[in-house]
């Protein structure tokens, strides 16, 4: 598998630490943050190959950030949410997300989704 730089943007510490641990263990460089503001700042300073983006964040709606990230970045975006609906998934994909993870997700679901994105875009 190709080594990637990944940014996790989620307001749940357990999601940030879990994704970081799982993805770091297979060789990726992972950073995490808990707000849209922090995510935007990280993306201005660093290039990320993949962004795992929660839709419900304390300072901004994830769909709004998705619009910004998609228009200003070459990063691939996987949307994560605990409030999944078909319409939410459709809206995310229309705004540029490459995949969708419904919370809670397992380690296997995370790895499968990330691997699919790596294979699709490498």
N, C-alpha and C positions, 0 to 999 in steps of 0.2 A: 504494500500500500504506500502511496505517496505521502511524504511528510507535509503537513499543512500547519499554517498559523490560524488558530481558531479563537474567536471572541464569543463568550457566552454573556448575554445580557438578560438577566432575570433577577427579580426582587426577592426570590426565595434562596437563602443561603445554601440549603441542602441541594438544590438544583445546580447552583454554581459549583459547589465543591464536588458533587457527584460527577457532573459532566467533565470537570477539570481532571479529576482522578482517572476516570475511565479513558478519556481521550489521550491524556498524557502517558498512560501506561502502554499505549500502542504506538507511541512515538511522535505524537503531535505536540506542538507548542500551544498551550492554552492559557488565555487570560480571561478573567471574568469581571463583571461589574454589575451593579444593582439598579442603575437608573439609565434612562435615555440620555441624559446629559453626560454621564460618565462614558457611555457607549460612543457617543458622537466625538467626545474628546479623544478617546482611545483610537478611534478610526481616523482622526485627523493626524495623529502622531505616528501611526503604524499601519502597515498593509496587512489585512487578514484575507485568507483564502475563503474562509467560511465564517458566517455569523449565525449563532443560534439565538434567536430573538423571541422573547416572551411578548405576548400581545398586551398583557395587563401589567403596566409599570406605574410606579407611584407619581412620576412627574410628567408623563406623556403617554399617549396611546401608542402601542406598538405599530399599528397600521400607519400612523403618521411618520414614525421613525422609518418604517419600511419604505415609504415614498422617498424620504430623504436619502437613505442608504442606497437604494436602488439607482437613484438618479446621479449620485456622486461617487459611486464606488464600483469596483470590479468584483467585489466579494459576492459569493453565493450566500443566500439567506435561507435558513430553515426556520420556520415559525413554530413556536411551542406555545401551547395554551391549555389551560384546564377548562376552558369554556368553548369547546369545539362544537361547531355546527357546520353543516355543509356550506352554508352561505359564507361563513367565516373563512373556510378553506378556499373557496372560490375567490373571495375578495383578496386574500393573501397572495394567491397565485397570479391574479390579474395585476397586482402591484409588484410582481417580480420574485416572489418567494419560489424556491426550487423544490421545496418539500414542506411537509407539515407533520409535527409530532404532537399527539394528544397526551396531555399529562393526566395521570401519572404514567410514565413510560418506563419500560424495563431497560436494563443495560443492553440486552440483545436488540431491542427496538432502536435504541440510540445508535449502536454500532452499525446496524443494518442500514439505517437512514443515512448516516455519514458515509458509509462505504458506497452506497448507491450514488450519492452526489459526487464522490471522488471518481468513481468509474465513469459516470456520465460526462463529467467536465474535464477529465484529464486527457 
